[in-house]
Amino acid sequence: MIQNLILGQISDLALPISLKNLYFLISSMKLKELMQELEVTQSYEEFKEQYPHSFLTAGFFILSQDEKEGDKFQLDFFIPKENKIASFEYPFTNFKLHEDEIREAKEMSNLDLKVDLTDIKQITKKVLGQEFTKIIAIMQNEVWNMTCLSGITIKRMKINAYTQEIIEAGDLALNDVMRFKKK
């Protein structure tokens, strides 16, 4: 779907596609749809040939209202035989193998979420009481862990992606973000 737009096959569309509109299309996709986009890429096919036992373990997303910055979409895969994580960042042209060793990771096999990527902006606004200029969202171990920024306001929210249970929501204290060095 979106890959076709990137490859320039937009002649069938009635509206011109700008970069801003393209990111809107991507940010309106569900996690399952992003995974489907990845699965049809050459880079993913090569990755799966090289690491056939790897599995999806997390997603990292930055939803930004800043046009210059844009949104960021990253899917992370655990490679059990190497205890490493490999990441694909949209538009999924290649993967990055991280050097850090990871002992274990839980597979994210069910991508039929009750709270999906498309719901994050609306849920954070409803629960936390405001719109945010940037939302950093990590989907891992069945939980969306979100840090929401707007000016100097920083709020945090955790919600179960399958049950919609709000695990945590509220302000994030400055000392939770910064570490002070004692003299």
PyMOL commands that set and color helices and strands:
alter all, ss='L'
color gray80, all
select helices_A, chain A and resi 2-6+19-27+31-39+42-50+117-128+174-177
alter helices_A, ss='H'
color red, helices_A
select strands_A, chain A and resi 55-64+72-79+84-89+95-97+134-140+143-150+153-160+166-171
alter strands_A, ss='S'
color yellow, strands_A
deselect
rebuild
show_as cartoon
